[in-house]
């Protein structure tokens, strides 16, 4: 919406200048703030559209996007913005960190509630049991076929 307003900036200014009513005017400082806000919100919009378009969003998609957003934030933080936009950028990133700050490849195994090593051991044990059961079944079938 901000992007569309910025595209129509000249038309909005012209229309507001023609209208005799006492409507609030958008100052040049506010137009600058809108342009800066659009710049900092663009990466969030892009990621939101990408993730929303997926039927099943995996860590393979989320983890690199979160890391990329952190990198973009660092670059944006180094740029010169108005105080209001800097404050918005800080609050936006703090919200991101609170919700998705721990999305890290080293922690993707935490969904299991155990350490990755415990999960691997459990899976290995289960597979070993299944293979052993399969071997016993195969031996029994062989013995039955000779009888």
DSSP file (Angstrom, degrees, kcal/mol; ACC not computed):
  #  RESIDUE AA STRUCTURE BP1 BP2  ACC     N-H-->O    O-->H-N    N-H-->O    O-->H-N    TCO  KAPPA ALPHA  PHI   PSI    X-CA   Y-CA   Z-CA
    1    1 A X     >        0   0    0      0, 0.0     4,-2.2     0, 0.0     5,-0.1   0.000 360.0 360.0 360.0 -41.6    0.0    0.0    0.0
    2    2 A X  H  >  +     0   0    0      2,-0.2     4,-2.4     1,-0.2     5,-0.2   0.908 360.0  53.6 -64.7 -40.5    2.8    2.4    0.8
    3    3 A X  H  > S+     0   0    0      1,-0.2     4,-1.9     2,-0.2    -1,-0.2   0.908 109.0  47.9 -61.2 -42.9    4.5    1.4   -2.4
    4    4 A X  H  > S+     0   0    0      2,-0.2     4,-1.5     1,-0.2    -1,-0.2   0.900 110.2  52.4 -65.4 -41.3    1.4    2.2   -4.4
    5    5 A X  H  < S+     0   0    0     -4,-2.2     7,-0.2     1,-0.2    -2,-0.2   0.903 109.2  50.2 -60.6 -41.2    1.0    5.6   -2.6
    6    6 A X  H >< S+     0   0    0     -4,-2.4     3,-1.3     1,-0.2     4,-0.3   0.861 106.5  54.6 -66.6 -35.2    4.6    6.4   -3.6
    7    7 A X  H 3< S+     0   0    0     -4,-1.9     3,-0.3     1,-0.3    -1,-0.2   0.845 113.5  42.9 -63.6 -32.5    3.9    5.5   -7.2
    8    8 A X  T 3X S+     0   0    0     -4,-1.5     4,-2.9     1,-0.2     5,-0.3   0.142  79.1 119.1 -99.0  18.7    1.1    8.0   -7.1
    9    9 A X  H <> S+     0   0    0     -3,-1.3     4,-2.7     1,-0.2     5,-0.2   0.907  76.0  45.7 -54.0 -50.2    2.9   10.7   -5.2
   10   10 A X  H  > S+     0   0    0     -3,-0.3     4,-2.4    -4,-0.3    -1,-0.2   0.904 114.6  48.4 -62.3 -41.1    2.7   13.3   -8.0
   11   11 A X  H  > S+     0   0    0      2,-0.2     4,-2.6     1,-0.2    -1,-0.2   0.900 112.4  48.8 -66.1 -40.3   -1.0   12.6   -8.6
   12   12 A X  H  X S+     0   0    0     -4,-2.9     4,-2.6    -7,-0.2     5,-0.2   0.927 112.4  48.0 -65.6 -44.4   -1.8   12.8   -4.8
   13   13 A X  H  X S+     0   0    0     -4,-2.7     4,-1.8    -5,-0.3    -2,-0.2   0.920 113.8  47.5 -62.1 -43.6    0.1   16.1   -4.4
   14   14 A X  H  X S+     0   0    0     -4,-2.4     4,-1.7    -5,-0.2    -2,-0.2   0.921 113.1  47.9 -64.0 -44.5   -1.6   17.6   -7.5
   15   15 A X  H  X S+     0   0    0     -4,-2.6     4,-2.2     1,-0.2    -2,-0.2   0.921 111.7  49.1 -64.4 -44.2   -5.1   16.4   -6.3
   16   16 A X  H  < S+     0   0    0     -4,-2.6    -1,-0.2     1,-0.2    -2,-0.2   0.835 109.9  52.9 -64.9 -31.6   -4.5   17.7   -2.8
   17   17 A X  H  < S+     0   0    0     -4,-1.8    -1,-0.2    -5,-0.2    -2,-0.2   0.844 111.7  45.7 -71.4 -32.9   -3.3   21.1   -4.2
   18   18 A X  H  < S+     0   0    0     -4,-1.7    -2,-0.2    -3,-0.1    -1,-0.2   0.868  93.1  89.2 -77.7 -38.6   -6.5   21.4   -6.3
   19   19 A X     <  -     0   0    0     -4,-2.2     4,-0.2    -5,-0.2     0, 0.0  -0.398  63.2-155.5 -68.3 133.1   -9.0   20.5   -3.6
   20   20 A X        +     0   0    0     -2,-0.1    -1,-0.1     2,-0.1    -4,-0.0   0.579  59.6 107.5 -84.3 -10.4  -10.2   23.4   -1.6
   21   21 A X  S    S-     0   0    0      1,-0.1     2,-1.8    -5,-0.0    -2,-0.0  -0.207  84.3-106.6 -69.3 160.7  -11.2   21.4    1.4
   22   22 A X        +     0   0    0      3,-0.0     2,-0.3     2,-0.0    -1,-0.1  -0.544  59.8 158.0 -87.9  72.9   -9.2   21.4    4.6
   23   23 A X        -     0   0    0     -2,-1.8     2,-0.2    -7,-0.2    -4,-0.0  -0.674  49.6 -97.6 -94.9 150.2   -7.6   18.0    4.2
   24   24 A X        -     0   0    0     -2,-0.3     2,-0.3     1,-0.1    -1,-0.1  -0.463  40.4-140.7 -66.9 137.9   -4.4   17.0    5.9
   25   25 A X        -     0   0    0     -2,-0.2     2,-0.7    -3,-0.0    -1,-0.1  -0.728   9.3-124.3 -99.5 148.2   -1.4   17.4    3.6
   26   26 A X        -     0   0    0     -2,-0.3     2,-0.0     4,-0.0     5,-0.0  -0.838  31.4-140.4 -92.2 119.3    1.5   15.0    3.4
   27   27 A X     >  -     0   0    0     -2,-0.7     4,-2.1     1,-0.1     5,-0.2  -0.261  21.7-109.8 -76.1 165.5    4.7   16.9    4.1
   28   28 A X  H  > S+     0   0    0      1,-0.2     4,-2.0     2,-0.2     5,-0.1   0.851 121.3  55.6 -64.1 -33.4    8.0   16.3    2.2
   29   29 A X  H  > S+     0   0    0      2,-0.2     4,-2.2     1,-0.2    -1,-0.2   0.899 107.4  49.0 -64.0 -40.4    9.4   14.9    5.4
   30   30 A X  H  > S+     0   0    0      2,-0.2     4,-2.5     1,-0.2    -2,-0.2   0.871 108.4  53.1 -67.7 -36.7    6.5   12.4    5.6
   31   31 A X  H  X S+     0   0    0     -4,-2.1     4,-2.2     2,-0.2    -1,-0.2   0.907 109.5  49.8 -62.6 -39.8    7.1   11.4    1.9
   32   32 A X  H  X S+     0   0    0     -4,-2.0     4,-2.4     2,-0.2    -2,-0.2   0.922 110.0  50.0 -63.5 -44.1   10.7   10.8    2.7
   33   33 A X  H  X S+     0   0    0     -4,-2.2     4,-2.9     1,-0.2    -2,-0.2   0.906 109.6  51.6 -61.5 -41.9    9.7    8.6    5.7
   34   34 A X  H  X S+     0   0    0     -4,-2.5     4,-2.3     2,-0.2    -1,-0.2   0.900 109.8  49.5 -62.0 -40.8    7.3    6.7    3.5
   35   35 A X  H  X S+     0   0    0     -4,-2.2     4,-1.7     2,-0.2    -2,-0.2   0.914 113.4  46.1 -64.4 -42.4   10.1    6.0    1.0
   36   36 A X  H  X S+     0   0    0     -4,-2.4     4,-2.0     2,-0.2    -2,-0.2   0.904 111.7  51.3 -67.3 -41.4   12.4    4.8    3.7
   37   37 A X  H  X S+     0   0    0     -4,-2.9     4,-2.2     1,-0.2     5,-0.2   0.904 108.0  52.7 -61.2 -41.2    9.7    2.6    5.3
   38   38 A X  H  X S+     0   0    0     -4,-2.3     4,-1.3     1,-0.2    -1,-0.2   0.895 107.9  52.5 -60.7 -39.5    9.1    1.1    1.9
   39   39 A X  H  X S+     0   0    0     -4,-1.7     4,-0.5     1,-0.2    -1,-0.2   0.899 113.2  41.8 -64.6 -42.0   12.8    0.3    1.6
   40   40 A X  H  < S+     0   0    0     -4,-2.0     4,-0.4     1,-0.2    -1,-0.2   0.778 115.4  49.9 -79.6 -24.4   13.0   -1.5    5.0
   41   41 A X  H  X S+     0   0    0     -4,-2.2     4,-2.3    -5,-0.2    -1,-0.2   0.693  90.4  81.5 -84.5 -18.5    9.7   -3.3    4.6
   42   42 A X  H  X S+     0   0    0     -4,-1.3     4,-2.4     1,-0.2     5,-0.2   0.897  90.1  49.2 -57.1 -46.9   10.5   -4.7    1.1
   43   43 A X  H  X S+     0   0    0     -4,-0.5     4,-2.2     1,-0.2    -1,-0.2   0.889 111.6  50.2 -62.1 -36.9   12.6   -7.7    2.3
   44   44 A X  H  > S+     0   0    0     -4,-0.4     4,-2.4     2,-0.2    -1,-0.2   0.894 110.6  49.8 -66.7 -39.3    9.9   -8.7    4.8
   45   45 A X  H  X S+     0   0    0     -4,-2.3     4,-2.5     2,-0.2     5,-0.2   0.924 110.1  50.8 -63.4 -44.1    7.3   -8.5    2.0
   46   46 A X  H  X S+     0   0    0     -4,-2.4     4,-2.1     1,-0.2    -2,-0.2   0.924 113.2  44.0 -61.0 -46.6    9.5  -10.7   -0.3
   47   47 A X  H  X S+     0   0    0     -4,-2.2     4,-2.8     2,-0.2     5,-0.3   0.898 112.3  53.1 -67.1 -40.8   10.0  -13.4    2.4
   48   48 A X  H  X S+     0   0    0     -4,-2.4     4,-2.5     1,-0.2    -2,-0.2   0.919 110.6  47.2 -60.9 -43.8    6.4  -13.3    3.4
   49   49 A X  H  X S+     0   0    0     -4,-2.5     4,-1.4     2,-0.2    -1,-0.2   0.904 113.3  48.8 -64.8 -41.2    5.3  -13.9   -0.2
   50   50 A X  H  X S+     0   0    0     -4,-2.1     4,-0.5    -5,-0.2     3,-0.2   0.948 115.9  41.3 -64.5 -49.1    7.8  -16.7   -0.7
   51   51 A X  H >< S+     0   0    0     -4,-2.8     3,-1.0     1,-0.2    -2,-0.2   0.882 113.5  53.5 -68.3 -38.1    6.9  -18.6    2.4
   52   52 A X  H 3< S+     0   0    0     -4,-2.5    -1,-0.2    -5,-0.3    -2,-0.2   0.782 103.6  58.4 -67.4 -26.1    3.1  -18.0    2.0
   53   53 A X  H 3< S+     0   0    0     -4,-1.4     2,-0.3    -3,-0.2    -1,-0.2   0.634  88.8  91.1 -78.7 -13.8    3.3  -19.4   -1.5
   54   54 A X    <<  -     0   0    0     -3,-1.0     3,-0.3    -4,-0.5    -3,-0.0  -0.627  64.8-152.4 -84.6 139.2    4.7  -22.7   -0.3
   55   55 A X  S    S+     0   0    0      1,-0.3     2,-0.4    -2,-0.3    -1,-0.1   0.873  93.5  20.1 -73.3 -37.6    2.3  -25.5    0.6
   56   56 A X  S    S-     0   0    0     -3,-0.1     2,-0.5     2,-0.0    -1,-0.3  -0.903  79.4-153.1-137.4 104.3    4.8  -27.0    3.1
   57   57 A X        -     0   0    0     -2,-0.4     2,-0.2    -3,-0.3    -6,-0.0  -0.673  17.9-165.7 -84.5 121.1    7.4  -24.7    4.4
   58   58 A X    >>  -     0   0    0     -2,-0.5     4,-2.4     1,-0.1     3,-1.3  -0.576  35.5-110.7-104.7 166.4   10.6  -26.6    5.5
   59   59 A X  H 3> S+     0   0    0      1,-0.3     4,-2.3     2,-0.2     5,-0.4   0.803 115.7  68.6 -63.1 -28.6   13.6  -25.6    7.5
   60   60 A X  H 34 S+     0   0    0      1,-0.2     4,-0.3     2,-0.2    -1,-0.3   0.768 110.9  33.5 -62.7 -23.5   15.6  -25.8    4.3
   61   61 A X  H <> S+     0   0    0     -3,-1.3     4,-1.4     2,-0.1    -2,-0.2   0.832 120.2  47.2 -95.6 -42.8   13.6  -22.7    3.2
   62   62 A X  H  X S+     0   0    0     -4,-2.4     4,-2.8     1,-0.2     5,-0.2   0.910 105.7  56.8 -70.7 -43.6   13.1  -20.9    6.4
   63   63 A X  H  X S+     0   0    0     -4,-2.3     4,-2.2     1,-0.2     5,-0.2   0.932 110.2  42.3 -60.0 -50.3   16.7  -21.1    7.8
   64   64 A X  H  > S+     0   0    0     -5,-0.4     4,-2.6    -4,-0.3    -1,-0.2   0.878 114.7  52.4 -65.4 -33.4   18.4  -19.4    4.8
   65   65 A X  H  X S+     0   0    0     -4,-1.4     4,-2.4     2,-0.2    -2,-0.2   0.912 109.7  48.1 -67.6 -40.4   15.7  -16.8    4.5
   66   66 A X  H  X S+     0   0    0     -4,-2.8     4,-1.9     2,-0.2    -2,-0.2   0.913 113.2  47.9 -64.8 -41.5   16.0  -15.9    8.2
   67   67 A X  H  X S+     0   0    0     -4,-2.2     4,-2.0    -5,-0.2    -2,-0.2   0.904 111.5  50.7 -65.5 -40.2   19.8  -15.6    7.9
   68   68 A X  H  X S+     0   0    0     -4,-2.6     4,-2.5     1,-0.2    -2,-0.2   0.890 108.2  52.3 -63.1 -39.2   19.4  -13.5    4.8
   69   69 A X  H  X S+     0   0    0     -4,-2.4     4,-2.4     1,-0.2    -1,-0.2   0.869 107.3  52.5 -65.8 -36.2   17.0  -11.2    6.6
   70   70 A X  H  X S+     0   0    0     -4,-1.9     4,-2.0     2,-0.2    -1,-0.2   0.914 110.2  48.5 -63.4 -41.6   19.5  -10.8    9.4
   71   71 A X  H  X S+     0   0    0     -4,-2.0     4,-1.9     2,-0.2    -2,-0.2   0.911 111.2  49.5 -64.5 -42.6   22.2   -9.8    6.7
   72   72 A X  H  X S+     0   0    0     -4,-2.5     4,-2.8     1,-0.2     5,-0.2   0.900 108.5  54.1 -62.3 -40.7   19.8   -7.3    5.1
   73   73 A X  H  X S+     0   0    0     -4,-2.4     4,-2.7     1,-0.2    -1,-0.2   0.913 106.5  51.5 -60.6 -42.3   19.0   -5.8    8.5
   74   74 A X  H  X S+     0   0    0     -4,-2.0     4,-1.1     1,-0.2    -1,-0.2   0.912 112.4  46.1 -61.4 -41.7   22.7   -5.3    9.1
   75   75 A X  H  X S+     0   0    0     -4,-1.9     4,-0.6     1,-0.2     3,-0.3   0.906 113.9  48.0 -67.6 -41.1   23.1   -3.5    5.8
   76   76 A X  H >< S+     0   0    0     -4,-2.8     3,-1.1     1,-0.2    -2,-0.2   0.878 106.6  57.6 -66.9 -36.5   20.0   -1.4    6.4
   77   77 A X  H 3< S+     0   0    0     -4,-2.7    -1,-0.2     1,-0.3    -2,-0.2   0.804 102.3  55.7 -63.3 -28.6   21.2   -0.5    9.9
   78   78 A X  H 3< S+     0   0    0     -4,-1.1    -1,-0.3    -3,-0.3    -2,-0.2   0.668  93.7  89.1 -78.7 -16.1   24.3    1.0    8.4
   79   79 A X  S << S-     0   0    0     -3,-1.1     2,-0.7    -4,-0.6    -3,-0.0  -0.376  87.4-105.5 -80.4 161.0   22.3    3.3    6.1
   80   80 A X        +     0   0    0     -2,-0.1     2,-0.3     6,-0.0    -1,-0.1  -0.787  50.5 160.6 -90.4 114.6   21.2    6.8    7.1
   81   81 A X        -     0   0    0     -2,-0.7   -48,-0.1    -4,-0.1    -5,-0.0  -0.841  45.0 -88.8-124.7 164.3   17.5    6.9    7.8
   82   82 A X     >  -     0   0    0     -2,-0.3     4,-2.5     1,-0.1     5,-0.2  -0.281  44.6-106.5 -65.2 161.2   15.3    9.3    9.7
   83   83 A X  H  > S+     0   0    0      1,-0.2     4,-2.5     2,-0.2     5,-0.2   0.886 119.5  53.8 -59.7 -41.2   14.9    8.7   13.5
   84   84 A X  H  > S+     0   0    0      1,-0.2     4,-2.1     2,-0.2    -1,-0.2   0.899 111.6  44.9 -62.0 -40.7   11.3    7.4   13.1
   85   85 A X  H  > S+     0   0    0      2,-0.2     4,-2.8     1,-0.2    -2,-0.2   0.882 111.0  52.9 -73.3 -38.2   12.4    4.9   10.5
   86   86 A X  H  X S+     0   0    0     -4,-2.5     4,-2.4     2,-0.2    -2,-0.2   0.918 110.5  48.8 -60.5 -42.2   15.5    3.8   12.5
   87   87 A X  H  X S+     0   0    0     -4,-2.5     4,-2.5     2,-0.2    -2,-0.2   0.921 112.1  48.5 -63.1 -43.8   13.1    3.2   15.4
   88   88 A X  H  X S+     0   0    0     -4,-2.1     4,-2.7     1,-0.2    -2,-0.2   0.903 110.6  51.2 -62.7 -41.5   10.7    1.2   13.2
   89   89 A X  H  X S+     0   0    0     -4,-2.8     4,-2.4     2,-0.2    -2,-0.2   0.908 111.0  48.4 -63.0 -42.5   13.6   -0.8   11.8
   90   90 A X  H  X S+     0   0    0     -4,-2.4     4,-2.5     2,-0.2    -2,-0.2   0.934 114.0  45.4 -63.8 -46.8   14.8   -1.7   15.3
   91   91 A X  H  X S+     0   0    0     -4,-2.5     4,-2.2     2,-0.2    -2,-0.2   0.896 112.7  51.6 -64.9 -40.1   11.3   -2.7   16.5
   92   92 A X  H  X S+     0   0    0     -4,-2.7     4,-1.9    -5,-0.2    -1,-0.2   0.926 112.9  44.5 -62.4 -45.3   10.7   -4.7   13.4
   93   93 A X  H  X S+     0   0    0     -4,-2.4     4,-2.9     2,-0.2    -2,-0.2   0.870 110.2  54.7 -70.3 -35.8   14.0   -6.6   13.8
   94   94 A X  H  X S+     0   0    0     -4,-2.5     4,-2.4     2,-0.2    -1,-0.2   0.906 108.8  49.3 -62.8 -40.3   13.4   -7.1   17.5
   95   95 A X  H  X S+     0   0    0     -4,-2.2     4,-1.8     2,-0.2     5,-0.2   0.902 111.4  49.5 -62.9 -41.3   10.0   -8.7   16.7
   96   96 A X  H  X S+     0   0    0     -4,-1.9     4,-3.5     1,-0.2     5,-0.4   0.934 111.1  49.1 -61.8 -46.8   11.7  -10.9   14.1
   97   97 A X  H  X S+     0   0    0     -4,-2.9     4,-1.7     1,-0.2     5,-0.2   0.889 109.5  52.0 -62.0 -40.3   14.4  -11.9   16.6
   98   98 A X  H  < S+     0   0    0     -4,-2.4    -1,-0.2    -5,-0.2    -2,-0.2   0.871 121.0  32.7 -64.0 -36.4   11.8  -12.8   19.3
   99   99 A X  H  < S+     0   0    0     -4,-1.8    -2,-0.2    -5,-0.2    -1,-0.2   0.879 140.4   9.9 -88.7 -41.3    9.8  -15.0   16.9
  100  100 A X  H >< S+     0   0    0     -4,-3.5     3,-1.6    -5,-0.2    -3,-0.2   0.224  87.7 111.4-128.0  13.8   12.5  -16.5   14.6
  101  101 A X  T 3< S+     0   0    0     -4,-1.7    -3,-0.1    -5,-0.4    -4,-0.1   0.774  79.1  53.7 -63.8 -26.8   15.8  -15.6   16.2
  102  102 A X  T 3  S+     0   0    0     -5,-0.2     2,-1.4    -4,-0.1    -1,-0.3   0.281  71.4 119.6 -93.6  12.0   16.6  -19.2   17.1
  103  103 A X    <   +     0   0    0     -3,-1.6     2,-0.4   -41,-0.1    -3,-0.1  -0.648  40.6 145.0 -77.9  99.0   16.1  -20.6   13.7
  104  104 A X    >   -     0   0    0     -2,-1.4     3,-2.2     1,-0.1     4,-0.5  -0.997  59.8-124.5-140.4 137.3   19.6  -22.0   13.2
  105  105 A X  G >  S+     0   0    0     -2,-0.4     3,-0.8     1,-0.3     4,-0.2   0.795 110.5  61.1 -55.6 -28.2   20.8  -25.1   11.4
  106  106 A X  G 3  S+     0   0    0      1,-0.2    -1,-0.3     2,-0.1     3,-0.2   0.734 110.1  40.9 -71.0 -19.3   22.5  -26.3   14.6
  107  107 A X  G X  S+     0   0    0     -3,-2.2     3,-2.0     1,-0.1    -1,-0.2   0.322  79.9 103.2-109.8   6.7   19.2  -26.4   16.4
  108  108 A X  G X  S+     0   0    0     -3,-0.8     3,-0.7    -4,-0.5    -1,-0.1   0.720  77.4  60.6 -66.0 -18.0   16.9  -27.8   13.8
  109  109 A X  G >  S+     0   0    0     -4,-0.2     3,-1.6    -3,-0.2     5,-0.4   0.513  78.4  90.3 -84.0  -3.4   17.0  -31.2   15.5
  110  110 A X  G X   +     0   0    0     -3,-2.0     3,-1.4     1,-0.3    -1,-0.2   0.654  66.1  79.0 -69.3 -13.3   15.4  -29.7   18.7
  111  111 A X  G <  S+     0   0    0     -3,-0.7    -1,-0.3     1,-0.3    -2,-0.1   0.737  84.9  63.5 -65.4 -19.5   11.9  -30.5   17.4
  112  112 A X  G <  S-     0   0    0     -3,-1.6    -1,-0.3     2,-0.3    -2,-0.2   0.657 103.8-129.9 -78.3 -15.8   12.5  -34.1   18.5
  113  113 A X  S <  S+     0   0    0     -3,-1.4     2,-0.2     1,-0.3    -3,-0.1   0.339  82.8  74.1  82.2  -8.9   12.8  -33.1   22.2
  114  114 A X  S    S-     0   0    0     -5,-0.4    -1,-0.3     1,-0.1    -2,-0.3  -0.733  96.3 -83.4-122.8 173.7   16.1  -35.1   22.4
  115  115 A X     >  -     0   0    0     -2,-0.2     4,-1.9     1,-0.1     3,-0.2  -0.441  41.9-111.9 -74.4 158.9   19.5  -34.5   21.2
  116  116 A X  H  > S+     0   0    0      1,-0.2     4,-2.4     2,-0.2     5,-0.2   0.854 118.0  57.1 -60.1 -35.2   20.2  -35.4   17.6
  117  117 A X  H  > S+     0   0    0      2,-0.2     4,-2.5     1,-0.2    -1,-0.2   0.907 105.6  49.6 -64.2 -41.6   22.5  -38.2   18.8
  118  118 A X  H  > S+     0   0    0      2,-0.2     4,-2.5    -3,-0.2    -1,-0.2   0.906 111.1  49.7 -62.9 -41.1   19.7  -39.8   20.9
  119  119 A X  H  X S+     0   0    0     -4,-1.9     4,-2.4     2,-0.2    -2,-0.2   0.926 111.0  49.2 -63.9 -44.2   17.4  -39.7   17.9
  120  120 A X  H  X S+     0   0    0     -4,-2.4     4,-2.6     1,-0.2    -2,-0.2   0.908 111.2  49.6 -61.8 -42.3   20.0  -41.3   15.6
  121  121 A X  H  X S+     0   0    0     -4,-2.5     4,-2.7     2,-0.2    -1,-0.2   0.924 111.3  49.4 -63.1 -43.7   20.6  -44.0   18.2
  122  122 A X  H  X S+     0   0    0     -4,-2.5     4,-2.4     1,-0.2    -2,-0.2   0.912 112.6  46.8 -62.5 -42.3   16.9  -44.7   18.5
  123  123 A X  H  X S+     0   0    0     -4,-2.4     4,-2.5     2,-0.2    -1,-0.2   0.917 112.2  50.2 -66.1 -42.6   16.4  -44.9   14.8
  124  124 A X  H  X S+     0   0    0     -4,-2.6     4,-2.5    -5,-0.2    -2,-0.2   0.920 111.5  48.7 -61.4 -44.0   19.4  -47.2   14.4
  125  125 A X  H  X S+     0   0    0     -4,-2.7     4,-2.5     2,-0.2    -2,-0.2   0.923 111.5  49.3 -62.8 -44.2   18.1  -49.5   17.2
  126  126 A X  H  X S+     0   0    0     -4,-2.4     4,-2.3     1,-0.2    -2,-0.2   0.912 112.3  47.7 -61.6 -42.8   14.7  -49.6   15.6
  127  127 A X  H  X S+     0   0    0     -4,-2.5     4,-2.5     2,-0.2    -1,-0.2   0.901 110.3  52.2 -65.4 -39.8   16.1  -50.4   12.2
  128  128 A X  H  X S+     0   0    0     -4,-2.5     4,-2.6     1,-0.2    -2,-0.2   0.917 110.0  49.3 -62.3 -42.5   18.3  -53.1   13.7
  129  129 A X  H  X S+     0   0    0     -4,-2.5     4,-2.7     2,-0.2    -2,-0.2   0.920 111.4  49.0 -62.3 -43.6   15.3  -54.7   15.4
  130  130 A X  H  X S+     0   0    0     -4,-2.3     4,-2.5     2,-0.2    -2,-0.2   0.909 112.3  47.8 -63.6 -41.9   13.4  -54.7   12.1
  131  131 A X  H  X S+     0   0    0     -4,-2.5     4,-2.4     2,-0.2    -1,-0.2   0.923 112.4  49.3 -65.1 -43.3   16.2  -56.2   10.2
  132  132 A X  H  X S+     0   0    0     -4,-2.6     4,-2.4     2,-0.2    -2,-0.2   0.917 112.0  48.4 -62.5 -42.7   16.7  -58.9   12.9
  133  133 A X  H  X S+     0   0    0     -4,-2.7     4,-2.4     1,-0.2    -1,-0.2   0.902 110.9  51.4 -62.7 -40.3   12.9  -59.7   12.8
  134  134 A X  H  X S+     0   0    0     -4,-2.5     4,-2.3     2,-0.2    -2,-0.2   0.892 109.7  49.4 -63.4 -39.9   13.1  -59.8    9.0
  135  135 A X  H  X S+     0   0    0     -4,-2.4     4,-2.6     2,-0.2    -2,-0.2   0.910 111.2  49.0 -65.8 -42.7   16.0  -62.3    9.2
  136  136 A X  H  X S+     0   0    0     -4,-2.4     4,-2.5     2,-0.2    -2,-0.2   0.903 112.0  48.9 -63.5 -40.6   14.2  -64.5   11.7
  137  137 A X  H  X S+     0   0    0     -4,-2.4     4,-2.3     2,-0.2    -1,-0.2   0.913 111.8  48.9 -64.6 -42.1   11.1  -64.5    9.5
  138  138 A X  H  X S+     0   0    0     -4,-2.3     4,-2.1     2,-0.2    -2,-0.2   0.906 111.9  49.0 -65.0 -41.4   13.1  -65.4    6.5
  139  139 A X  H  X S+     0   0    0     -4,-2.6     4,-2.5     2,-0.2    -2,-0.2   0.916 111.2  49.9 -63.8 -42.5   14.9  -68.2    8.3
  140  140 A X  H  X S+     0   0    0     -4,-2.5     4,-2.4     1,-0.2    -2,-0.2   0.907 110.3  49.9 -62.8 -42.1   11.5  -69.5    9.6
  141  141 A X  H  X S+     0   0    0     -4,-2.3     4,-1.8     2,-0.2    -1,-0.2   0.882 110.5  50.6 -65.0 -37.5   10.1  -69.5    6.0
  142  142 A X  H  X S+     0   0    0     -4,-2.1     4,-1.2     2,-0.2    -2,-0.2   0.930 111.4  47.4 -64.9 -44.9   13.2  -71.3    4.7
  143  143 A X  H  X S+     0   0    0     -4,-2.5     4,-1.1     1,-0.2     3,-0.4   0.903 111.5  51.3 -62.5 -41.7   12.8  -74.0    7.4
  144  144 A X  H  < S+     0   0    0     -4,-2.4    -1,-0.2     1,-0.2    -2,-0.2   0.851 105.8  55.2 -64.5 -34.7    9.1  -74.4    6.7
  145  145 A X  H  < S+     0   0    0     -4,-1.8    -1,-0.2     1,-0.2    -2,-0.2   0.802 108.7  48.0 -72.2 -26.0    9.8  -74.8    3.0
  146  146 A X  H  <        0   0    0     -4,-1.2    -1,-0.2    -3,-0.4    -2,-0.2   0.678 360.0 360.0 -84.0 -18.9   12.2  -77.8    3.6
  147  147 A X     <        0   0    0     -4,-1.1    -1,-0.2    -3,-0.2    -2,-0.2   0.483 360.0 360.0 -80.0 360.0    9.8  -79.5    6.0
